């Protein structure tokens, strides 16, 4: 549950920070924005579930939502 309202600008800043901070520690394949209880949040897509690493719940007061989506690959054209 979101305890305080966050602005879209705060969520955008947290999104950039999430890319930098979480990318090396987790198998991050994408980062975007979503909503939690009607408030902006950061969605982090992972290639695989993290093993032995605690998942942060927020960055700078902005909630984080994690989803394991698998590896993202380019489809062959044609």
Secondary structure, DSSP 8 states (H G I E B T S, - for coil): ---S---HHHHHHHHHHHHHHHHTTTTEEEEEEEEETTEEEEEEEESS--SS----SEETTEEEEEEE----------
